[in-house]
């Protein structure tokens, strides 16, 4: 997409970007502000493309020097919003590039403080909010475009049985975002376009990325036995870290297994099948990851390590424990260090055992039978520790787009490791292979990298071209039940959106 910036536009971008660095330096004055400003400016100098060219032309807004934090903020925060607005109207991809460059500079300034400054942390949050304000406004208006085919698609998905749907698409035509249906049963308000949603198994892509980042840091090796890092579980020595991420370990799925002959072997009580009512009654119960793993290991393996493919949440709970064991930090801390802060993903989190979900959000529901009576209850508050790193995270559509486009665009992993992540391994599902934390889907329009996820009453879709240039992310809320009555509509919704955006392909079964 062609973009034209006037001299005034370029001045706005430079004032906003370098002003953000000045704000961080002023707010963190106790932590060597000159060093902070220098580090942040160097980071801005590494920006690429059009944004890099504009920022390299150095009138940095030097008149901000020596002014108070309040004076700088009064000028810079509106400039950040204005910069995002003017870029977003012409090319949303350049708006994302600008946002990413500023947030990397802000984080670079902050992490080099000699002493952490609460004031600097608060200023980083304000800068992120200013960057996001214009983008959210653009999203609320469909980013200035009319995409009737996308609008029709989400309306028909709602008609198929969902309470509400929100969709964000970035492609060669720019950015489009919209929603249809309702945020809650009986309500008239549409789901928030950038609200929080439980993303289910899309969590696995974040977890796999963290493991691969530790591989890049030399702390983990993909083909080393997982037992080397987690000796306390007595894992089969043939199971490697790669097999965990690839679902080729053969480990029993702690949430239950359905075998080829139709045999069902139960794991923990889950919302589906015969344990639905038990899950409802205990939906605030806390499970620890080690508990889930030990239950899985008490059951026979599905196959010999490396000889088959079977989707197992156990693999990713072990991956989480590996991350924590190797780093000595929680998965939340590592996620923040390696993904959330570098990308400015302010709406993404690991809730662990907390049942809360931040506002705004659409509501999730569950229908079940109690003493012969059908009941439908709001289960938006639920403890996701029963699924742990198999699917417990919360995010927003904007964050999911930023994450998958940055991941596949090479901003999170070195090229060889990104190639390993996306290398397809047959699953037995037609036109759908699995890499390391991602599905590799063959469509009429080419290869799509994907990982969708369903939580109870919530679901998320995340798909992209292999280079991150075209993305589809969606959030759905529904009335779930023990019989998975919504499953067919969910598969059809995935298929419909894949067809609209990428030209067809097999729907991700996750």
C-alpha positions as CSV (number, residue, x, y, z in Angstrom):
1,X,0.0,0.0,0.0
2,X,1.4,3.5,-1.0
3,X,1.6,6.0,1.8
4,X,2.3,9.7,1.5
5,X,3.5,11.8,4.5
6,X,3.8,15.6,4.5
7,X,6.7,17.3,6.3
8,X,4.3,18.1,9.1
9,X,3.3,14.4,9.3
10,X,6.9,13.4,9.5
11,X,7.5,16.0,12.2
12,X,4.6,14.5,14.2
13,X,6.1,11.0,13.9
14,X,9.5,12.2,15.1
15,X,8.0,14.2,18.0
16,X,5.9,11.3,19.1
17,X,8.7,8.7,18.9
18,X,11.6,10.6,20.3
19,X,9.2,12.4,22.7
20,X,8.2,9.0,24.1
21,X,11.8,8.3,24.9
22,X,12.1,11.8,26.5
23,X,9.1,11.0,28.6
24,X,10.6,7.7,29.8
25,X,13.9,9.5,30.7
26,X,12.1,12.3,32.5
27,X,9.9,9.9,34.4
28,X,12.8,7.7,35.4
29,X,15.0,10.6,36.4
30,X,16.5,8.7,39.4
31,X,17.8,6.0,37.0
32,X,20.3,8.0,34.8
33,X,18.0,9.8,32.4
34,X,20.7,10.6,29.9
35,X,21.6,6.9,29.5
36,X,17.9,6.0,29.2
37,X,17.4,8.6,26.5
38,X,20.4,7.5,24.6
39,X,19.4,3.8,24.7
40,X,15.9,4.6,23.6
41,X,17.1,6.7,20.8
42,X,19.4,4.0,19.6
43,X,16.5,1.6,19.5
44,X,14.5,4.0,17.4
45,X,17.4,4.3,15.0
46,X,17.1,0.5,14.3
47,X,13.5,0.9,13.0
48,X,13.2,-0.3,9.4
49,X,11.0,0.6,6.3
50,X,9.3,3.9,6.0
51,X,9.2,4.5,9.7
52,X,12.9,3.9,10.0
53,X,13.6,6.3,7.2
54,X,11.4,9.0,8.8
55,X,12.9,8.6,12.3
56,X,16.4,8.6,11.0
57,X,16.0,12.2,9.9
58,X,16.9,13.6,13.2
59,X,15.1,16.7,14.3
60,X,14.0,14.8,17.4
61,X,11.9,17.5,19.1
62,X,14.9,18.8,21.0
63,X,12.8,21.6,22.4
64,X,11.5,19.0,24.9
65,X,14.8,18.9,26.7
66,X,14.7,20.3,30.2
67,X,10.9,20.4,30.5
68,X,8.9,18.7,33.2
69,X,7.3,15.3,32.8
70,X,3.8,17.0,32.7
71,X,4.9,19.5,30.0
72,X,6.4,16.7,27.9
73,X,3.4,14.5,28.4
74,X,1.0,17.2,27.3
75,X,2.7,17.4,24.0
76,X,3.9,13.9,23.4
77,X,0.9,11.7,24.3
78,X,-1.5,13.5,21.9
79,X,1.3,13.3,19.3
80,X,1.5,9.5,19.7
81,X,-2.3,9.3,19.1
82,X,-2.1,11.6,16.1
83,X,0.8,9.6,14.6
84,X,-1.1,6.3,14.9
85,X,-4.2,7.9,13.4
86,X,-2.4,9.4,10.4
87,X,-0.6,6.2,9.6
88,X,-3.6,4.0,10.3
89,X,-5.7,5.9,7.8
90,X,-3.2,5.2,5.0
91,X,-1.5,1.9,5.9
92,X,-2.3,0.0,9.1
93,X,0.8,-2.1,8.7
94,X,3.0,1.1,9.0
95,X,0.9,2.1,12.1
96,X,1.8,-1.3,13.6
97,X,5.5,-0.8,12.6
98,X,5.5,2.6,14.3
99,X,3.8,1.3,17.4
100,X,6.3,-1.6,17.6
101,X,9.3,0.7,17.1
102,X,8.2,3.1,19.9
103,X,7.4,0.3,22.4
104,X,10.8,-1.4,21.7
105,X,12.5,2.0,22.4
106,X,10.4,2.5,25.6
107,X,11.3,-0.9,26.9
108,X,15.0,-0.5,25.9
109,X,15.1,2.7,27.9
110,X,13.3,1.2,30.9
111,X,15.3,-2.0,31.2
112,X,18.6,-0.2,31.3
113,X,17.7,1.7,34.4
114,X,20.0,1.2,37.3
115,X,17.0,1.1,39.7
116,X,13.5,0.2,38.5
117,X,11.2,3.2,38.6
118,X,7.5,2.9,39.3
119,X,7.0,6.2,37.6
120,X,8.7,5.0,34.4
121,X,6.6,1.8,34.5
122,X,3.5,4.0,34.8
123,X,4.6,6.2,31.9
124,X,5.2,3.1,29.7
125,X,1.6,2.2,30.3
126,X,0.4,5.7,29.4
127,X,2.5,5.6,26.2
128,X,1.0,2.2,25.2
129,X,-2.5,3.5,25.9
130,X,-1.9,6.6,23.7
131,X,-0.6,4.5,20.9
132,X,-3.6,2.2,21.1
133,X,-6.3,4.9,21.4
134,X,-6.3,5.9,17.7
135,X,-6.0,2.3,16.6
136,X,-9.0,1.3,18.7
137,X,-11.0,4.2,17.3
138,X,-10.1,3.1,13.7
139,X,-11.1,-0.5,14.5
140,X,-14.4,0.7,15.9
141,X,-15.2,2.2,12.5
142,X,-14.0,-0.8,10.5
143,X,-10.7,1.0,9.9
144,X,-12.4,3.3,7.4
145,X,-13.3,0.5,4.9
146,X,-16.4,-1.2,3.9
147,X,-15.9,-5.0,3.8
148,X,-19.5,-6.3,3.3
149,X,-18.2,-9.9,2.7
150,X,-16.6,-9.9,6.2
151,X,-19.6,-8.2,7.8
152,X,-21.9,-10.8,6.2
153,X,-19.6,-13.7,7.3
154,X,-19.7,-12.7,11.0
155,X,-23.5,-12.1,10.9
156,X,-24.1,-15.5,9.5
157,X,-21.8,-17.1,12.1
158,X,-23.9,-15.5,14.8
159,X,-27.0,-16.9,13.0
160,X,-25.5,-20.4,13.2
161,X,-25.7,-20.4,17.0
162,X,-23.1,-18.1,18.5
163,X,-24.0,-15.3,20.9
164,X,-21.4,-13.0,19.4
165,X,-18.4,-12.7,17.1
166,X,-15.6,-10.1,16.8
167,X,-13.2,-10.2,13.8
168,X,-10.0,-8.4,12.8
169,X,-8.4,-8.9,9.4
170,X,-5.2,-7.3,8.1
171,X,-4.5,-7.9,4.4
172,X,-3.5,-6.2,1.2
173,X,-6.6,-3.9,1.5
174,X,-5.6,-2.7,5.0
175,X,-7.2,-3.4,8.3
176,X,-10.8,-4.2,9.0
177,X,-12.4,-4.9,12.4
178,X,-16.0,-5.4,13.4
179,X,-18.4,-7.4,15.5
180,X,-21.9,-9.0,15.3
181,X,-24.4,-10.5,17.7
182,X,-24.3,-9.7,21.4
183,X,-21.9,-9.4,24.3
184,X,-24.3,-11.2,26.6
185,X,-27.5,-13.2,26.3
186,X,-30.5,-10.9,26.1
187,X,-28.4,-7.8,25.6
188,X,-28.3,-5.5,22.6
189,X,-24.7,-4.3,22.9
190,X,-22.4,-6.0,20.4
191,X,-19.3,-7.8,21.6
192,X,-16.3,-5.4,22.1
193,X,-14.1,-5.4,19.0
194,X,-11.0,-5.5,21.1
195,X,-12.3,-7.0,24.3
196,X,-10.6,-9.7,26.3
197,X,-11.3,-13.4,25.5
198,X,-10.1,-16.7,26.8
199,X,-8.0,-18.0,23.9
200,X,-7.9,-21.7,24.7
201,X,-5.4,-23.7,22.8
202,X,-4.0,-20.6,21.0
203,X,-2.0,-20.5,24.3
204,X,0.1,-23.3,22.8
205,X,1.7,-21.0,20.2
206,X,2.8,-18.6,23.0
207,X,4.2,-21.4,25.0
208,X,6.0,-22.9,22.1
209,X,7.5,-19.5,21.2
210,X,8.8,-19.1,24.8
211,X,10.5,-22.5,24.6
212,X,12.1,-21.7,21.2
213,X,13.3,-18.3,22.6
214,X,15.0,-20.2,25.4
215,X,16.5,-22.4,22.7
216,X,17.8,-19.2,21.0
217,X,19.3,-18.2,24.3
218,X,21.1,-21.5,24.6
219,X,19.2,-22.6,27.7
220,X,17.2,-25.5,26.0
221,X,17.9,-27.9,23.2
222,X,15.1,-29.2,21.1
223,X,16.4,-32.7,20.7
224,X,17.5,-33.2,24.3
225,X,15.3,-35.6,26.4
226,X,12.7,-33.6,28.3
227,X,13.6,-35.7,31.3
228,X,17.0,-34.0,31.4
229,X,15.2,-30.7,32.4
230,X,12.4,-32.3,34.4
231,X,13.9,-35.4,36.1
232,X,11.3,-35.4,38.8
233,X,8.6,-37.0,36.6
234,X,10.4,-40.1,35.4
235,X,9.6,-39.3,31.8
236,X,10.5,-41.8,29.0
237,X,14.0,-40.8,28.0
238,X,13.1,-41.0,24.4
239,X,10.7,-38.1,24.7
240,X,12.5,-34.9,23.5
241,X,11.5,-31.3,23.9
242,X,10.7,-31.2,20.2
243,X,8.2,-34.1,20.7
244,X,6.4,-32.1,23.4
245,X,5.9,-29.1,21.2
246,X,5.1,-31.3,18.2
247,X,2.6,-33.6,20.0
248,X,4.6,-36.7,19.0
249,X,5.5,-37.8,22.6
250,X,2.6,-40.2,22.8
251,X,1.8,-39.0,26.4
252,X,-1.8,-39.5,27.6
253,X,-3.9,-36.3,27.5
254,X,-4.9,-35.5,31.1
255,X,-8.2,-34.1,29.8
256,X,-9.1,-37.5,28.4
257,X,-8.5,-39.6,25.3
258,X,-10.8,-41.0,22.6
259,X,-9.1,-43.9,20.8
260,X,-9.6,-45.0,17.2
261,X,-12.0,-47.8,18.3
262,X,-14.2,-45.4,20.1
263,X,-12.9,-46.3,23.6
264,X,-12.9,-43.3,26.0
265,X,-10.5,-43.1,28.8
266,X,-11.3,-40.3,31.3
267,X,-8.8,-37.9,32.8
268,X,-9.7,-35.0,35.1
269,X,-13.4,-33.8,35.1
270,X,-13.9,-31.6,32.0
271,X,-16.8,-29.6,30.8
272,X,-17.7,-32.2,28.1
273,X,-19.1,-35.7,28.2
274,X,-20.2,-37.4,31.4
275,X,-18.3,-35.0,33.7
276,X,-19.9,-31.8,32.5
277,X,-22.1,-31.3,35.7
278,X,-19.1,-32.1,37.9
279,X,-17.0,-29.5,36.1
280,X,-19.7,-26.9,36.5
281,X,-20.0,-27.5,40.2
282,X,-16.3,-27.3,40.7
283,X,-15.4,-24.6,38.1
284,X,-13.5,-22.5,40.6
285,X,-11.3,-25.5,41.7
286,X,-7.5,-25.1,41.4
287,X,-5.3,-27.7,39.8
288,X,-1.5,-27.4,39.9
289,X,0.4,-28.2,36.7
290,X,2.3,-31.0,38.4
291,X,-1.0,-32.6,39.4
292,X,-2.1,-32.7,35.8
293,X,1.2,-34.2,34.6
294,X,1.2,-36.9,37.2
295,X,-2.3,-37.9,36.4
296,X,-1.4,-38.2,32.7
297,X,1.7,-40.3,33.5
298,X,-0.4,-42.7,35.6
299,X,-2.1,-43.7,32.3
300,X,-0.6,-45.8,29.5
301,X,1.0,-43.9,26.7
302,X,-0.9,-43.6,23.5
303,X,2.0,-44.7,21.3
304,X,5.8,-45.1,21.4
305,X,7.6,-41.7,21.5
306,X,8.1,-40.2,18.0
307,X,6.0,-42.9,16.2
308,X,2.7,-41.0,15.9
309,X,0.9,-37.7,16.3
310,X,-1.8,-37.1,18.9
311,X,-2.9,-33.7,20.3
312,X,-2.2,-33.8,24.1
313,X,-2.5,-30.9,26.6
314,X,0.0,-32.8,28.8
315,X,2.8,-31.9,26.4
316,X,2.3,-28.2,26.9
317,X,1.9,-28.4,30.7
318,X,5.3,-30.1,30.6
319,X,6.6,-27.3,28.4
320,X,5.4,-24.7,30.9
321,X,7.1,-26.6,33.7
322,X,10.3,-26.8,31.6
323,X,10.3,-23.1,31.1
324,X,10.0,-22.4,34.8
325,X,12.6,-25.0,35.7
326,X,15.2,-23.8,33.3
327,X,14.7,-20.1,34.0
328,X,13.9,-20.1,37.7
329,X,11.0,-17.7,36.9
330,X,7.3,-18.2,36.4
331,X,5.9,-18.6,32.9
332,X,4.2,-15.2,33.4
333,X,7.5,-13.5,34.1
334,X,9.1,-15.1,31.1
335,X,6.1,-14.3,28.9
336,X,6.4,-10.7,30.0
337,X,10.2,-10.6,29.4
338,X,10.3,-12.2,26.0
339,X,7.0,-11.4,24.4
340,X,4.5,-9.1,26.1
341,X,6.8,-6.2,26.9
342,X,8.8,-6.2,23.6
343,X,5.6,-6.2,21.6
344,X,3.5,-4.0,23.9
345,X,0.8,-6.7,24.4
346,X,-1.0,-5.0,27.3
347,X,-4.1,-7.1,27.0
348,X,-2.5,-10.5,27.2
349,X,-2.0,-12.5,30.4
350,X,-1.7,-15.9,32.1
351,X,-4.4,-16.0,34.7
352,X,-3.0,-19.1,36.4
353,X,-5.8,-20.0,38.9
354,X,-7.6,-16.6,38.9
355,X,-11.2,-16.9,37.6
356,X,-11.3,-13.2,36.6
357,X,-11.2,-11.8,33.1
358,X,-10.6,-8.0,32.6
359,X,-13.2,-5.7,31.1
360,X,-14.3,-5.2,28.5
361,X,-15.3,-8.8,27.5
362,X,-18.2,-10.7,26.0
363,X,-19.8,-13.3,28.3
364,X,-19.5,-17.1,28.2
365,X,-22.3,-19.5,29.0
366,X,-22.9,-23.2,29.8
367,X,-26.1,-25.2,29.4
368,X,-26.6,-28.4,31.5
369,X,-29.2,-30.5,33.1
370,X,-29.8,-30.5,36.8
371,X,-32.4,-32.8,38.3
372,X,-34.2,-33.0,35.0
373,X,-34.2,-29.2,34.5
374,X,-32.2,-27.5,31.7
375,X,-30.2,-24.6,33.1
376,X,-28.0,-22.0,31.3
377,X,-25.6,-20.1,33.5
378,X,-22.9,-17.4,33.0
379,X,-19.5,-19.0,33.3
380,X,-17.4,-16.0,32.3
381,X,-15.7,-16.4,35.7
382,X,-14.0,-19.8,35.7
383,X,-10.7,-21.1,37.0
384,X,-8.7,-22.1,34.0
385,X,-6.0,-24.1,35.9
386,X,-7.7,-27.3,34.8
387,X,-6.3,-26.8,31.4
388,X,-3.1,-24.9,32.4
389,X,-0.7,-24.1,29.6
390,X,-2.8,-26.3,27.3
391,X,-5.2,-23.3,27.0
392,X,-5.4,-20.9,29.9
393,X,-4.4,-17.5,28.5
394,X,-6.5,-14.4,28.0
395,X,-5.8,-11.9,25.2
396,X,-7.4,-9.4,22.8
397,X,-7.7,-9.4,19.0
398,X,-5.3,-6.6,18.6
399,X,-2.7,-8.4,20.7
400,X,-3.2,-11.7,18.8
401,X,-2.7,-9.9,15.5
402,X,0.4,-8.1,16.8
403,X,1.8,-11.4,18.2
404,X,1.3,-13.6,15.2
405,X,2.4,-11.0,12.7
406,X,5.5,-10.3,14.8
407,X,6.2,-14.0,15.3
408,X,6.0,-14.9,11.6
409,X,7.6,-11.7,10.5
410,X,10.8,-12.8,12.4
411,X,10.7,-10.4,15.3
412,X,10.6,-13.0,18.1
413,X,12.7,-15.9,16.8
414,X,15.9,-16.3,14.7
415,X,15.1,-17.4,11.1
416,X,16.3,-21.0,11.6
417,X,14.1,-21.5,14.7
418,X,11.1,-19.9,13.0
419,X,11.6,-22.3,10.1
420,X,11.7,-25.2,12.6
421,X,8.5,-24.0,14.2
422,X,6.6,-23.9,10.9
423,X,8.1,-27.2,9.5
424,X,5.1,-29.4,8.9
425,X,4.8,-32.9,10.5
426,X,1.9,-35.0,9.2
427,X,-1.0,-35.4,11.6
428,X,-3.2,-37.7,9.6
429,X,-5.6,-34.8,9.0
430,X,-6.0,-34.0,5.3
431,X,-4.2,-30.7,4.4
432,X,-3.3,-30.0,8.0
433,X,0.1,-30.7,9.5
434,X,1.6,-29.6,12.8
435,X,4.9,-27.7,13.5
436,X,6.0,-26.7,16.9
437,X,2.9,-25.0,18.5
438,X,1.3,-24.2,15.2
439,X,-0.9,-25.9,12.6
440,X,0.4,-25.7,9.0
441,X,-2.7,-25.6,6.8
442,X,-2.9,-26.1,3.0
443,X,-5.5,-23.9,1.4
444,X,-6.4,-23.0,-2.2
445,X,-4.7,-19.7,-1.6
446,X,-1.5,-21.2,-0.2
447,X,-0.1,-22.2,3.2
448,X,-1.7,-20.7,6.3
449,X,-0.1,-20.9,9.8
450,X,-2.8,-21.2,12.4
451,X,-3.7,-22.1,16.0
452,X,-7.2,-21.7,17.1
453,X,-8.5,-22.4,20.6
454,X,-11.8,-23.1,22.4
455,X,-12.3,-22.3,26.1
456,X,-15.7,-23.0,27.7
457,X,-18.1,-20.5,26.2
458,X,-15.2,-18.6,24.6
459,X,-13.1,-19.3,21.5
460,X,-10.4,-17.6,19.5
461,X,-9.1,-17.9,16.0
462,X,-5.6,-16.9,14.9
463,X,-4.3,-17.5,11.3
464,X,-1.7,-15.9,9.1
465,X,0.3,-16.2,5.9
466,X,3.7,-17.6,6.6
467,X,5.3,-14.1,6.5
468,X,2.9,-12.5,8.9
469,X,1.6,-10.1,6.2
470,X,-2.0,-11.2,6.2
471,X,-3.7,-12.1,9.5
472,X,-7.2,-13.2,10.7
473,X,-8.0,-13.1,14.3
474,X,-11.5,-13.6,15.9
475,X,-13.2,-14.0,19.2
476,X,-16.4,-15.9,19.7
477,X,-18.8,-16.3,22.7
478,X,-21.4,-18.9,22.9
479,X,-23.6,-21.2,25.0
480,X,-21.5,-24.4,25.5
481,X,-22.7,-27.7,26.8
482,X,-21.5,-31.2,27.7
483,X,-22.5,-32.5,24.3
484,X,-20.3,-30.0,22.4
485,X,-23.5,-28.9,20.5
486,X,-21.7,-25.8,19.2
487,X,-18.8,-27.9,17.7
488,X,-20.1,-28.2,14.2
489,X,-21.0,-24.5,14.0
490,X,-17.5,-23.7,15.4
491,X,-15.8,-25.8,12.6
492,X,-18.0,-24.1,10.0
493,X,-17.2,-20.7,11.4
494,X,-13.5,-21.4,11.1
495,X,-14.0,-22.7,7.6
496,X,-16.1,-19.7,6.5
497,X,-13.5,-17.2,7.7
498,X,-10.6,-19.2,6.1
499,X,-12.4,-19.2,2.8
500,X,-13.1,-15.4,3.0
501,X,-9.6,-14.3,3.9
502,X,-7.2,-17.0,2.6
503,X,-9.2,-18.8,-0.1
504,X,-10.2,-22.0,1.7
505,X,-8.5,-24.8,3.7
506,X,-9.2,-27.2,6.5
507,X,-10.5,-25.8,9.8
508,X,-8.1,-26.2,12.7
509,X,-9.5,-28.9,15.1
510,X,-7.9,-27.5,18.3
